[in-house]
Amino acid sequence: MTWTLKAHFAVPRDEICAAVQRFVAQSSVSVDSVTLDAVGRFATFDVDLAECVPAAASAGTGLPIVTYDLDYRKFADVTAKCPRELHPDGKA
């Protein structure tokens, strides 16, 4: 939803962030701590919400994210590794 609003409808990012924050703040909406963390990351960092959810989960568990996406390195509390870092001979 957030990507579509930004990419296809040119809604400014700050408006999207504000709308998502208003939505999760409603008393009739129940969200878990990972989702709340992800929404906070989305509002703070110039990263898509789709990256903020796994980042929040990773920060909560301490488990690394294995990805080529450099956006995860923007989060100080998330360990992001390239697949080749996990391969014994560095090839991946």
Kinemage of the C-alpha trace (Angstrom):
@kinemage 1
@onewidth
@group {chain A} dominant
@subgroup {mainchain}
@vectorlist {calphas} color= white
{ca met a 1} P 0.000 0.000 0.000
{ca thr a 2} L 2.698 2.496 0.982
{ca trp a 3} L 4.813 1.746 -2.078
{ca thr a 4} L 1.798 2.109 -4.394
{ca leu a 5} L 0.842 5.449 -2.874
{ca lys a 6} L 4.372 6.744 -3.333
{ca ala a 7} L 5.267 5.204 -6.697
{ca his a 8} L 2.002 5.338 -8.595
{ca phe a 9} L 0.103 8.189 -6.999
{ca ala a 10} L 3.061 10.428 -6.041
{ca val a 11} L 1.810 10.906 -2.488
{ca pro a 12} L 4.618 12.538 -0.494
{ca arg a 13} L 6.386 10.175 1.892
{ca asp a 14} L 5.687 12.331 4.958
{ca glu a 15} L 1.941 12.183 4.232
{ca ile a 16} L 2.078 8.407 3.903
{ca cys a 17} L 4.010 8.095 7.176
{ca ala a 18} L 1.525 10.334 8.986
{ca ala a 19} L -1.440 8.348 7.652
{ca val a 20} L 0.081 5.010 8.691
{ca gln a 21} L 0.874 6.374 12.151
{ca arg a 22} L -2.682 7.701 12.539
{ca phe a 23} L -4.075 4.341 11.450
{ca val a 24} L -2.098 2.245 13.947
{ca ala a 25} L -2.825 4.757 16.734
{ca gln a 26} L -6.589 4.192 16.497
{ca ser a 27} L -8.035 2.424 19.510
{ca ser a 28} L -9.941 0.055 17.233
{ca val a 29} L -6.718 -1.169 15.594
{ca ser a 30} L -4.618 -3.777 17.355
{ca val a 31} L -0.991 -4.147 16.281
{ca asp a 32} L 1.913 -6.039 17.790
{ca ser a 33} L 5.204 -4.566 18.967
{ca val a 34} L 7.055 -5.519 15.755
{ca thr a 35} L 4.494 -3.626 13.676
{ca leu a 36} L 4.718 -0.569 15.931
{ca asp a 37} L 8.506 -0.676 15.684
{ca ala a 38} L 8.289 -1.001 11.888
{ca val a 39} L 5.975 2.004 11.609
{ca gly a 40} L 8.400 4.026 13.737
{ca arg a 41} L 11.298 2.990 11.504
{ca phe a 42} L 9.276 3.883 8.416
{ca ala a 43} L 8.683 7.365 9.807
{ca thr a 44} L 12.327 7.822 10.829
{ca phe a 45} L 14.364 6.293 8.004
{ca asp a 46} L 14.096 6.716 4.248
{ca val a 47} L 13.329 3.022 3.807
{ca asp a 48} L 10.204 1.308 2.486
{ca leu a 49} L 7.826 -0.176 5.037
{ca ala a 50} L 8.466 -3.558 3.414
{ca glu a 51} L 12.060 -3.371 4.711
{ca cys a 52} L 11.078 -1.932 8.087
{ca val a 53} L 9.033 -4.973 9.126
{ca pro a 54} L 11.864 -7.534 8.833
{ca ala a 55} L 14.251 -4.980 10.363
{ca ala a 56} L 11.976 -4.602 13.387
{ca ala a 57} L 11.674 -8.382 13.705
{ca ser a 58} L 15.438 -8.775 13.431
{ca ala a 59} L 16.062 -6.115 16.063
{ca gly a 60} L 13.579 -7.813 18.381
{ca thr a 61} L 15.130 -11.263 18.050
{ca gly a 62} L 18.771 -10.411 17.404
{ca leu a 63} L 18.754 -12.635 14.329
{ca pro a 64} L 20.566 -11.279 11.253
{ca ile a 65} L 18.951 -10.492 7.937
{ca val a 66} L 20.572 -12.101 4.910
{ca thr a 67} L 20.109 -9.834 1.911
{ca tyr a 68} L 21.780 -7.871 -0.843
{ca asp a 69} L 19.601 -4.860 0.060
{ca leu a 70} L 21.852 -2.164 1.544
{ca asp a 71} L 18.909 -0.361 3.183
{ca tyr a 72} L 19.128 -2.702 6.168
{ca arg a 73} L 22.515 -1.245 7.013
{ca lys a 74} L 20.782 2.028 7.906
{ca phe a 75} L 19.520 0.437 11.126
{ca ala a 76} L 22.148 0.400 13.881
{ca asp a 77} L 20.318 -2.356 15.769
{ca val a 78} L 20.050 -4.740 12.800
{ca thr a 79} L 22.782 -7.055 11.565
{ca ala a 80} L 22.584 -7.438 7.779
{ca lys a 81} L 24.771 -9.902 5.956
{ca cys a 82} L 25.266 -10.569 2.266
{ca pro a 83} L 24.641 -14.203 1.290
{ca arg a 84} L 28.302 -14.626 0.361
{ca glu a 85} L 29.284 -13.776 3.947
{ca leu a 86} L 27.584 -16.991 5.043
{ca his a 87} L 29.062 -19.232 2.348
{ca pro a 88} L 32.236 -21.055 3.443
{ca asp a 89} L 34.285 -19.975 0.433
{ca gly a 90} L 32.727 -16.513 0.062
{ca lys a 91} L 30.838 -17.388 -3.129
{ca ala a 92} L 27.143 -16.719 -3.418
